[in-house]
Amino acid sequence: MAKIELPDGSILEAADGTTVQDIAERIGAGLAKAAVAGRVNGRLVDLSSAVNGRVKLSIITDKDEEGLEIMRHSCAHVMAEAICSIWPDAKLVYGPTVRDGFYYDIDLDEAIRPEDFERIEQKMSEIAGADKPMERIELSRTKALERVADDSYKIDNINRADGDVISFYSHGAGFEDLCRGPHVPSTGRVGNFKVMSVAGAYWHGDASEKMLQRVYGTTWRTKKELDDYLAMLEEAKKRDHRVLGKQLDLFSFHEEGPGFAFLHANGMIIWNEIIDFWRSVHEKYGYVEIKTPVILNEELWHKSGHWENYKENMYFTNVDGVNYAVKPMNCPGGLLVYKSRKHSYREFPMRVAELGLVHRNEASGQMHGLVRVRQFTQDDAHIFCTPKQIESEVVGVIELTMELYKAFGFVDYHIELSTKPDKHIGSDEIWEISTDALAKALEHKGIEYKINAGDGAFYGPKIDFHIEDCLKRSWQLGTIQLDFSMPERFELVYTDKDNTEKVPVMIHRAILGSLERFMGILIEHYGGNMPLWLAPEQMRVLPISEKSNDYARKLHGRLKDVGLRCGLDASDEKIGAKVARAHSDKAGYMLIVGPKEADSETVGVRRRASRDTKSYKIDEFISKVKCEIADKNVDLSL
């Protein structure tokens, strides 16, 4: 007899071998209709899975995020069947879910093109309409290898799989693929889908292997959700920071340095405003700032653990016959600064910040404008403290993080606590202590968080901040990482109250992360219409005609003298054309002046994206704008 503990704590008894679907039907017809899978003792399973003995069970429905991910994975199989039915020579390689959708890697000599997408979607609709069961087949590893003996991709996937039981899923007219599952019970549960794009992808990401075709798709619970998602993507195209970067003359990329951003004068204004504000907030929170070299010798990276755990992402060079590495992270340099003199407990906590330039060997296919580059500046900091100071220091970093994000207009975010990965340094005991310390700091602030199992840094657990932009896209920015291991590796010590030497705790943290990436996110968040304190051109003076040019130049000089970033358009074009150009260039305010304004020493102020013009005395306008800038106001309304 199976004893099934439900999420509310109640116990349901059923015969051994009862399926998850049967249990869902016993609980309620509505639940059974919405069910797509189950979770038995923490493991996701198909609805057809049998339950035996005493277990904990929850039903996953299409309303759950896990349910949506299962639907997407099942839709990937439906797309794969559609592709194979259109191109019988296609070989399936791998088909996982990704954020907002899924993809399938296909080995096919004939190119799949965007004009083929509609045909694929029509076939997918036929498969979904047939509502065929998605059935799981379990085989021993030996039998599974025999089953795919003619498919090198499947053989490779099986050899990489864990466990002695290998599973396949079948549906439709003889379609079958290797897969862990689970899946929705039948193809009819898949709908509201769209084939999105196709790109090249090397097998295992190895450029020496064959180039495959990676077909991307998406599916949603309802047609409205799909339509909203497609509308969001269209809006995202308009906000693409790569397009706006060129339009607003902010930055560029060149073949002479792929993956290395060239910031232009306008981009440097945004960059410097970000850094100036960052420095002011860090000074307020008691940080000092340091700078460490870009290259350090190979021996240091062996000692830090980066050589063993991060070598494939690093660049190397040789100076005077000595091997060096270009730093991918700032922490080893910060450790050397700490070691340059003796320390006492009286100095703790030591909060040491660095805007450190780092380099990481990103694959060419993964680079994406400013948000994925090979060289970037990380707003790093390392806090050295005693074990008793961990919680209060982490709380302080959380408060600093929230203050920074609010100023840039990010108020929606979620937090994850990432735990020990498979590849790590340090004992299990140290990892347990570290993870518990971070959890207590979050609980002290009353912050809700979710566990991201196995995604910690190789040297310690971490708290990650994921902000949400205006299009509801999530970006991982800030991170707080607790490290007991690296201070021991570098033999860091301080003199404690009892006059003995002890090893300090080290907290790694970054708030904005890569400044290049953060700048790209900001540009897309605001669609290039930066808040006034960040805008390269805060205002532009627009004389109505040539007769008002003298007053316009006088006003322009006055505004620049008080430190405002002001442009002047004294061309002989009509005022309508000048306003349109200022709007296209994302100037914060358009200052329209004519004979009336010259006589009254006033200015006609039009806010960006508005047709209304309001008259101000010059000093009054300057006062209002300076208050807006000082307050980091993200609203340009007057």
ROLO-25018 format. One record per residue (C-alpha): residue number from 0; chain; x, y, z. Coordinates in steps of 0.5 Angstrom, whole numbers. Layout:
N
{NUM,"A",{X,Y,Z}}
...
END
This chain:
638
{0,"A",{0,0,0}}
{1,"A",{3,7,-2}}
{2,"A",{2,13,3}}
{3,"A",{2,19,-1}}
{4,"A",{4,26,3}}
{5,"A",{1,32,0}}
{6,"A",{4,39,0}}
{7,"A",{-2,41,5}}
{8,"A",{1,35,10}}
{9,"A",{-5,30,9}}
{10,"A",{-4,23,7}}
{11,"A",{-7,19,2}}
{12,"A",{-7,12,1}}
{13,"A",{-7,8,-5}}
{14,"A",{-5,1,-8}}
{15,"A",{2,1,-10}}
{16,"A",{3,2,-17}}
{17,"A",{-2,8,-17}}
{18,"A",{0,13,-22}}
{19,"A",{1,20,-21}}
{20,"A",{-5,22,-26}}
{21,"A",{-9,17,-22}}
{22,"A",{-8,21,-15}}
{23,"A",{-9,27,-19}}
{24,"A",{-16,25,-21}}
{25,"A",{-17,23,-14}}
{26,"A",{-16,30,-11}}
{27,"A",{-20,33,-16}}
{28,"A",{-22,33,-23}}
{29,"A",{-20,41,-24}}
{30,"A",{-13,39,-22}}
{31,"A",{-13,33,-26}}
{32,"A",{-14,37,-32}}
{33,"A",{-9,42,-31}}
{34,"A",{-4,37,-29}}
{35,"A",{3,36,-33}}
{36,"A",{7,32,-29}}
{37,"A",{9,30,-21}}
{38,"A",{14,31,-16}}
{39,"A",{16,25,-12}}
{40,"A",{20,26,-7}}
{41,"A",{23,32,-10}}
{42,"A",{24,29,-17}}
{43,"A",{20,31,-23}}
{44,"A",{16,25,-26}}
{45,"A",{11,24,-32}}
{46,"A",{4,23,-30}}
{47,"A",{4,16,-32}}
{48,"A",{10,14,-27}}
{49,"A",{8,9,-21}}
{50,"A",{8,11,-14}}
{51,"A",{10,6,-9}}
{52,"A",{11,6,-1}}
{53,"A",{11,12,3}}
{54,"A",{13,18,-1}}
{55,"A",{12,26,-2}}
{56,"A",{8,28,-8}}
{57,"A",{6,35,-11}}
{58,"A",{2,35,-18}}
{59,"A",{5,40,-23}}
{60,"A",{0,44,-27}}
{61,"A",{1,48,-33}}
{62,"A",{0,54,-28}}
{63,"A",{7,53,-25}}
{64,"A",{13,55,-28}}
{65,"A",{16,48,-28}}
{66,"A",{10,46,-32}}
{67,"A",{11,51,-37}}
{68,"A",{18,49,-37}}
{69,"A",{16,42,-38}}
{70,"A",{11,44,-44}}
{71,"A",{17,48,-47}}
{72,"A",{21,41,-47}}
{73,"A",{15,37,-50}}
{74,"A",{14,43,-55}}
{75,"A",{22,42,-57}}
{76,"A",{20,34,-59}}
{77,"A",{14,36,-63}}
{78,"A",{18,41,-67}}
{79,"A",{24,36,-68}}
{80,"A",{18,31,-70}}
{81,"A",{16,36,-75}}
{82,"A",{23,38,-78}}
{83,"A",{24,30,-79}}
{84,"A",{18,29,-82}}
{85,"A",{20,35,-87}}
{86,"A",{27,33,-88}}
{87,"A",{28,26,-87}}
{88,"A",{35,26,-87}}
{89,"A",{36,30,-81}}
{90,"A",{39,28,-75}}
{91,"A",{37,30,-68}}
{92,"A",{43,32,-63}}
{93,"A",{40,35,-57}}
{94,"A",{34,39,-55}}
{95,"A",{34,43,-48}}
{96,"A",{29,49,-46}}
{97,"A",{32,56,-45}}
{98,"A",{29,62,-42}}
{99,"A",{23,63,-45}}
{100,"A",{23,57,-50}}
{101,"A",{27,52,-53}}
{102,"A",{32,50,-58}}
{103,"A",{34,43,-62}}
{104,"A",{41,42,-65}}
{105,"A",{40,39,-72}}
{106,"A",{45,36,-76}}
{107,"A",{42,37,-83}}
{108,"A",{46,38,-90}}
{109,"A",{40,43,-93}}
{110,"A",{40,49,-89}}
{111,"A",{33,51,-85}}
{112,"A",{31,58,-87}}
{113,"A",{26,63,-84}}
{114,"A",{22,62,-90}}
{115,"A",{21,55,-87}}
{116,"A",{19,57,-81}}
{117,"A",{11,57,-83}}
{118,"A",{12,50,-86}}
{119,"A",{15,47,-79}}
{120,"A",{9,51,-75}}
{121,"A",{4,48,-79}}
{122,"A",{7,41,-78}}
{123,"A",{7,42,-71}}
{124,"A",{0,44,-71}}
{125,"A",{-2,37,-74}}
{126,"A",{2,33,-69}}
{127,"A",{-1,37,-63}}
{128,"A",{-8,36,-66}}
{129,"A",{-7,29,-67}}
{130,"A",{-6,29,-59}}
{131,"A",{-1,23,-59}}
{132,"A",{1,20,-52}}
{133,"A",{8,22,-50}}
{134,"A",{11,15,-48}}
{135,"A",{17,14,-44}}
{136,"A",{21,8,-45}}
{137,"A",{27,5,-40}}
{138,"A",{33,1,-42}}
{139,"A",{39,-1,-39}}
{140,"A",{45,2,-42}}
{141,"A",{47,-4,-46}}
{142,"A",{40,-4,-49}}
{143,"A",{40,3,-50}}
{144,"A",{47,3,-54}}
{145,"A",{44,-2,-58}}
{146,"A",{38,2,-60}}
{147,"A",{42,8,-63}}
{148,"A",{48,4,-66}}
{149,"A",{48,8,-72}}
{150,"A",{47,15,-69}}
{151,"A",{54,17,-66}}
{152,"A",{50,23,-63}}
{153,"A",{46,19,-59}}
{154,"A",{52,14,-57}}
{155,"A",{56,20,-55}}
{156,"A",{50,23,-51}}
{157,"A",{49,16,-47}}
{158,"A",{56,15,-45}}
{159,"A",{55,22,-42}}
{160,"A",{49,21,-38}}
{161,"A",{49,19,-31}}
{162,"A",{46,12,-28}}
{163,"A",{45,5,-31}}
{164,"A",{38,7,-34}}
{165,"A",{37,11,-40}}
{166,"A",{30,13,-42}}
{167,"A",{27,15,-49}}
{168,"A",{21,18,-51}}
{169,"A",{16,17,-57}}
{170,"A",{10,20,-60}}
{171,"A",{7,20,-66}}
{172,"A",{8,16,-73}}
{173,"A",{15,12,-70}}
{174,"A",{18,19,-67}}
{175,"A",{23,17,-62}}
{176,"A",{29,21,-58}}
{177,"A",{33,20,-53}}
{178,"A",{31,24,-47}}
{179,"A",{31,25,-39}}
{180,"A",{24,27,-39}}
{181,"A",{19,29,-36}}
{182,"A",{14,31,-41}}
{183,"A",{7,33,-42}}
{184,"A",{2,27,-42}}
{185,"A",{0,28,-50}}
{186,"A",{2,32,-56}}
{187,"A",{-5,36,-55}}
{188,"A",{-2,39,-49}}
{189,"A",{3,43,-53}}
{190,"A",{0,50,-57}}
{191,"A",{1,57,-57}}
{192,"A",{8,56,-60}}
{193,"A",{12,59,-66}}
{194,"A",{19,58,-69}}
{195,"A",{23,64,-67}}
{196,"A",{30,63,-71}}
{197,"A",{36,59,-73}}
{198,"A",{43,59,-72}}
{199,"A",{50,55,-73}}
{200,"A",{52,52,-67}}
{201,"A",{58,47,-66}}
{202,"A",{57,40,-63}}
{203,"A",{59,41,-55}}
{204,"A",{61,48,-57}}
{205,"A",{68,46,-60}}
{206,"A",{70,50,-66}}
{207,"A",{74,43,-69}}
{208,"A",{67,39,-69}}
{209,"A",{62,40,-74}}
{210,"A",{57,46,-75}}
{211,"A",{50,44,-73}}
{212,"A",{43,48,-74}}
{213,"A",{40,50,-68}}
{214,"A",{33,52,-69}}
{215,"A",{30,56,-63}}
{216,"A",{22,56,-61}}
{217,"A",{18,58,-56}}
{218,"A",{11,56,-53}}
{219,"A",{6,59,-48}}
{220,"A",{0,57,-44}}
{221,"A",{-4,62,-48}}
{222,"A",{-5,66,-54}}
{223,"A",{-5,72,-51}}
{224,"A",{2,70,-47}}
{225,"A",{5,69,-54}}
{226,"A",{3,75,-57}}
{227,"A",{5,79,-51}}
{228,"A",{12,76,-51}}
{229,"A",{12,77,-59}}
{230,"A",{10,84,-58}}
{231,"A",{16,85,-52}}
{232,"A",{21,82,-57}}
{233,"A",{19,88,-62}}
{234,"A",{20,93,-57}}
{235,"A",{27,90,-55}}
{236,"A",{29,91,-62}}
{237,"A",{27,98,-62}}
{238,"A",{31,98,-55}}
{239,"A",{37,94,-58}}
{240,"A",{43,98,-55}}
{241,"A",{48,96,-61}}
{242,"A",{43,100,-65}}
{243,"A",{42,106,-60}}
{244,"A",{50,106,-59}}
{245,"A",{51,107,-66}}
{246,"A",{45,112,-67}}
{247,"A",{47,116,-61}}
{248,"A",{55,115,-62}}
{249,"A",{56,112,-55}}
{250,"A",{61,106,-57}}
{251,"A",{63,102,-63}}
{252,"A",{67,95,-64}}
{253,"A",{72,94,-69}}
{254,"A",{75,87,-73}}
{255,"A",{82,90,-70}}
{256,"A",{79,88,-63}}
{257,"A",{73,83,-63}}
{258,"A",{70,83,-56}}
{259,"A",{73,89,-54}}
{260,"A",{69,96,-53}}
{261,"A",{71,103,-56}}
{262,"A",{67,108,-52}}
{263,"A",{66,114,-55}}
{264,"A",{66,121,-52}}
{265,"A",{58,121,-51}}
{266,"A",{59,114,-48}}
{267,"A",{64,116,-43}}
{268,"A",{60,121,-40}}
{269,"A",{55,116,-38}}
{270,"A",{61,111,-36}}
{271,"A",{64,117,-32}}
{272,"A",{57,119,-29}}
{273,"A",{56,111,-27}}
{274,"A",{63,111,-24}}
{275,"A",{62,118,-20}}
{276,"A",{56,116,-17}}
{277,"A",{59,109,-15}}
{278,"A",{65,112,-12}}
{279,"A",{60,117,-7}}
{280,"A",{56,111,-5}}
{281,"A",{62,107,-3}}
{282,"A",{65,112,1}}
{283,"A",{59,113,5}}
{284,"A",{59,106,6}}
{285,"A",{66,106,9}}
{286,"A",{70,103,3}}
{287,"A",{77,105,1}}
{288,"A",{79,104,-7}}
{289,"A",{85,100,-10}}
{290,"A",{88,99,-16}}
{291,"A",{92,92,-18}}
{292,"A",{96,90,-25}}
{293,"A",{92,87,-31}}
{294,"A",{97,81,-31}}
{295,"A",{100,77,-26}}
{296,"A",{105,71,-26}}
{297,"A",{102,64,-27}}
{298,"A",{104,62,-20}}
{299,"A",{99,66,-17}}
{300,"A",{94,63,-21}}
{301,"A",{96,56,-19}}
{302,"A",{96,59,-12}}
{303,"A",{89,62,-12}}
{304,"A",{86,56,-16}}
{305,"A",{84,60,-22}}
{306,"A",{89,55,-26}}
{307,"A",{85,49,-24}}
{308,"A",{78,52,-25}}
{309,"A",{78,57,-30}}
{310,"A",{84,56,-34}}
{311,"A",{80,55,-41}}
{312,"A",{77,63,-40}}
{313,"A",{84,66,-39}}
{314,"A",{89,69,-43}}
{315,"A",{96,68,-43}}
{316,"A",{103,72,-44}}
{317,"A",{110,71,-43}}
{318,"A",{115,77,-40}}
{319,"A",{122,76,-40}}
{320,"A",{122,69,-40}}
{321,"A",{116,68,-35}}
{322,"A",{109,66,-36}}
{323,"A",{104,71,-34}}
{324,"A",{96,71,-34}}
{325,"A",{92,77,-36}}
{326,"A",{87,77,-30}}
{327,"A",{80,74,-31}}
{328,"A",{78,76,-24}}
{329,"A",{81,82,-19}}
{330,"A",{81,78,-12}}
{331,"A",{88,75,-12}}
{332,"A",{91,82,-13}}
{333,"A",{87,84,-7}}
{334,"A",{90,79,-3}}
{335,"A",{97,81,-5}}
{336,"A",{95,88,-3}}
{337,"A",{92,85,4}}
{338,"A",{99,81,5}}
{339,"A",{103,88,4}}
{340,"A",{103,89,11}}
{341,"A",{101,86,18}}
{342,"A",{94,87,20}}
{343,"A",{90,88,27}}
{344,"A",{83,86,29}}
{345,"A",{82,93,30}}
{346,"A",{82,95,23}}
{347,"A",{76,90,21}}
{348,"A",{72,90,18}}
{349,"A",{76,92,12}}
{350,"A",{72,94,6}}
{351,"A",{77,95,0}}
{352,"A",{74,96,-7}}
{353,"A",{77,96,-14}}
{354,"A",{74,98,-21}}
{355,"A",{78,93,-24}}
{356,"A",{80,91,-31}}
{357,"A",{79,84,-33}}
{358,"A",{79,80,-39}}
{359,"A",{76,73,-40}}
{360,"A",{76,69,-47}}
{361,"A",{69,69,-49}}
{362,"A",{67,64,-55}}
{363,"A",{66,69,-61}}
{364,"A",{59,66,-62}}
{365,"A",{57,68,-55}}
{366,"A",{59,76,-55}}
{367,"A",{54,81,-56}}
{368,"A",{55,88,-56}}
{369,"A",{57,91,-49}}
{370,"A",{53,85,-45}}
{371,"A",{58,80,-47}}
{372,"A",{65,82,-48}}
{373,"A",{72,80,-47}}
{374,"A",{75,86,-43}}
{375,"A",{70,89,-38}}
{376,"A",{71,93,-32}}
{377,"A",{68,90,-26}}
{378,"A",{66,94,-20}}
{379,"A",{69,89,-15}}
{380,"A",{70,89,-7}}
{381,"A",{73,85,-2}}
{382,"A",{71,85,5}}
{383,"A",{76,82,10}}
{384,"A",{73,81,17}}
{385,"A",{72,76,23}}
{386,"A",{67,71,23}}
{387,"A",{62,75,28}}
{388,"A",{62,80,23}}
{389,"A",{60,76,17}}
{390,"A",{52,77,18}}
{391,"A",{53,85,19}}
{392,"A",{57,86,13}}
{393,"A",{53,82,8}}
{394,"A",{47,86,11}}
{395,"A",{51,92,9}}
{396,"A",{53,90,2}}
{397,"A",{45,88,1}}
{398,"A",{43,96,3}}
{399,"A",{49,99,-1}}
{400,"A",{46,94,-7}}
{401,"A",{39,97,-6}}
{402,"A",{41,104,-6}}
{403,"A",{45,104,-12}}
{404,"A",{40,100,-16}}
{405,"A",{34,105,-14}}
{406,"A",{38,111,-17}}
{407,"A",{39,107,-23}}
{408,"A",{31,106,-24}}
{409,"A",{31,99,-22}}
{410,"A",{26,97,-16}}
{411,"A",{24,90,-18}}
{412,"A",{29,84,-17}}
{413,"A",{29,77,-14}}
{414,"A",{35,74,-10}}
{415,"A",{38,67,-11}}
{416,"A",{42,64,-6}}
{417,"A",{47,59,-10}}
{418,"A",{50,53,-6}}
{419,"A",{56,49,-7}}
{420,"A",{58,47,-15}}
{421,"A",{61,40,-16}}
{422,"A",{68,43,-18}}
{423,"A",{70,47,-12}}
{424,"A",{75,48,-7}}
{425,"A",{75,48,1}}
{426,"A",{72,43,6}}
{427,"A",{64,41,6}}
{428,"A",{64,44,13}}
{429,"A",{67,50,11}}
{430,"A",{61,51,5}}
{431,"A",{56,49,10}}
{432,"A",{58,55,15}}
{433,"A",{59,60,9}}
{434,"A",{52,58,6}}
{435,"A",{49,58,13}}
{436,"A",{52,65,14}}
{437,"A",{49,68,8}}
{438,"A",{42,65,9}}
{439,"A",{42,68,16}}
{440,"A",{44,75,13}}
{441,"A",{38,75,8}}
{442,"A",{33,73,14}}
{443,"A",{36,78,18}}
{444,"A",{33,83,12}}
{445,"A",{27,79,12}}
{446,"A",{28,78,4}}
{447,"A",{25,72,0}}
{448,"A",{30,68,-4}}
{449,"A",{30,62,-7}}
{450,"A",{36,56,-7}}
{451,"A",{40,56,-14}}
{452,"A",{43,49,-12}}
{453,"A",{50,48,-15}}
{454,"A",{51,55,-18}}
{455,"A",{56,58,-13}}
{456,"A",{63,60,-14}}
{457,"A",{68,55,-14}}
{458,"A",{71,58,-8}}
{459,"A",{64,59,-4}}
{460,"A",{57,60,-4}}
{461,"A",{54,67,-6}}
{462,"A",{48,71,-6}}
{463,"A",{46,74,-13}}
{464,"A",{41,80,-15}}
{465,"A",{37,79,-21}}
{466,"A",{34,86,-23}}
{467,"A",{28,86,-28}}
{468,"A",{28,92,-33}}
{469,"A",{22,95,-36}}
{470,"A",{21,90,-41}}
{471,"A",{20,85,-35}}
{472,"A",{27,81,-37}}
{473,"A",{31,79,-32}}
{474,"A",{39,81,-31}}
{475,"A",{43,78,-26}}
{476,"A",{48,83,-24}}
{477,"A",{50,84,-16}}
{478,"A",{53,78,-13}}
{479,"A",{56,77,-6}}
{480,"A",{61,71,-5}}
{481,"A",{63,68,2}}
{482,"A",{70,65,2}}
{483,"A",{74,62,7}}
{484,"A",{78,58,3}}
{485,"A",{82,63,-1}}
{486,"A",{85,67,5}}
{487,"A",{88,60,8}}
{488,"A",{91,59,1}}
{489,"A",{94,66,1}}
{490,"A",{96,65,8}}
{491,"A",{93,71,10}}
{492,"A",{93,73,18}}
{493,"A",{91,78,23}}
{494,"A",{93,79,30}}
{495,"A",{86,78,34}}
{496,"A",{85,81,41}}
{497,"A",{88,75,45}}
{498,"A",{95,77,41}}
{499,"A",{94,70,36}}
{500,"A",{94,70,29}}
{501,"A",{88,68,26}}
{502,"A",{85,67,18}}
{503,"A",{80,73,16}}
{504,"A",{74,71,13}}
{505,"A",{74,74,6}}
{506,"A",{67,77,2}}
{507,"A",{68,78,-5}}
{508,"A",{62,82,-8}}
{509,"A",{60,86,-14}}
{510,"A",{54,90,-15}}
{511,"A",{53,93,-22}}
{512,"A",{58,87,-24}}
{513,"A",{61,89,-31}}
{514,"A",{60,96,-32}}
{515,"A",{60,95,-40}}
{516,"A",{54,90,-39}}
{517,"A",{51,95,-34}}
{518,"A",{51,100,-39}}
{519,"A",{48,96,-44}}
{520,"A",{42,94,-40}}
{521,"A",{41,101,-38}}
{522,"A",{41,104,-45}}
{523,"A",{36,98,-47}}
{524,"A",{32,100,-40}}
{525,"A",{31,107,-42}}
{526,"A",{31,106,-50}}
{527,"A",{37,111,-50}}
{528,"A",{33,116,-46}}
{529,"A",{37,116,-40}}
{530,"A",{35,120,-34}}
{531,"A",{38,127,-34}}
{532,"A",{44,126,-29}}
{533,"A",{46,120,-34}}
{534,"A",{44,123,-41}}
{535,"A",{50,125,-45}}
{536,"A",{46,131,-47}}
{537,"A",{42,134,-42}}
{538,"A",{39,139,-46}}
{539,"A",{39,143,-53}}
{540,"A",{38,150,-54}}
{541,"A",{34,151,-61}}
{542,"A",{33,158,-63}}
{543,"A",{26,159,-67}}
{544,"A",{30,163,-73}}
{545,"A",{37,166,-74}}
{546,"A",{34,173,-71}}
{547,"A",{35,169,-64}}
{548,"A",{42,166,-65}}
{549,"A",{45,171,-60}}
{550,"A",{40,170,-55}}
{551,"A",{41,162,-56}}
{552,"A",{48,163,-55}}
{553,"A",{48,167,-49}}
{554,"A",{43,162,-46}}
{555,"A",{48,156,-48}}
{556,"A",{54,159,-45}}
{557,"A",{50,160,-38}}
{558,"A",{48,153,-38}}
{559,"A",{55,150,-39}}
{560,"A",{58,155,-34}}
{561,"A",{53,152,-29}}
{562,"A",{56,145,-31}}
{563,"A",{50,143,-35}}
{564,"A",{51,139,-41}}
{565,"A",{48,143,-46}}
{566,"A",{48,143,-54}}
{567,"A",{46,148,-59}}
{568,"A",{43,148,-66}}
{569,"A",{44,154,-69}}
{570,"A",{43,152,-76}}
{571,"A",{38,155,-81}}
{572,"A",{33,150,-81}}
{573,"A",{26,151,-79}}
{574,"A",{24,150,-71}}
{575,"A",{20,143,-73}}
{576,"A",{26,140,-76}}
{577,"A",{31,142,-70}}
{578,"A",{26,139,-65}}
{579,"A",{25,133,-69}}
{580,"A",{33,132,-69}}
{581,"A",{34,133,-62}}
{582,"A",{28,128,-60}}
{583,"A",{32,123,-64}}
{584,"A",{38,125,-61}}
{585,"A",{35,123,-54}}
{586,"A",{36,130,-51}}
{587,"A",{33,131,-45}}
{588,"A",{30,138,-46}}
{589,"A",{29,142,-52}}
{590,"A",{30,149,-50}}
{591,"A",{26,153,-55}}
{592,"A",{28,161,-55}}
{593,"A",{25,167,-60}}
{594,"A",{24,174,-59}}
{595,"A",{19,173,-54}}
{596,"A",{24,169,-49}}
{597,"A",{30,174,-51}}
{598,"A",{26,180,-49}}
{599,"A",{23,177,-42}}
{600,"A",{30,173,-41}}
{601,"A",{26,166,-41}}
{602,"A",{26,160,-44}}
{603,"A",{21,155,-47}}
{604,"A",{22,148,-44}}
{605,"A",{19,142,-48}}
{606,"A",{21,135,-44}}
{607,"A",{23,130,-49}}
{608,"A",{17,126,-52}}
{609,"A",{12,131,-50}}
{610,"A",{9,137,-55}}
{611,"A",{8,141,-49}}
{612,"A",{12,147,-48}}
{613,"A",{13,151,-41}}
{614,"A",{16,158,-40}}
{615,"A",{21,159,-34}}
{616,"A",{26,164,-32}}
{617,"A",{33,162,-33}}
{618,"A",{35,161,-26}}
{619,"A",{28,158,-24}}
{620,"A",{30,153,-30}}
{621,"A",{37,152,-27}}
{622,"A",{35,151,-20}}
{623,"A",{29,145,-22}}
{624,"A",{34,142,-27}}
{625,"A",{40,141,-22}}
{626,"A",{35,139,-16}}
{627,"A",{33,133,-21}}
{628,"A",{40,131,-23}}
{629,"A",{42,131,-15}}
{630,"A",{36,127,-13}}
{631,"A",{37,122,-19}}
{632,"A",{30,123,-22}}
{633,"A",{28,118,-27}}
{634,"A",{22,122,-29}}
{635,"A",{23,128,-34}}
{636,"A",{17,131,-32}}
{637,"A",{17,138,-29}}
END
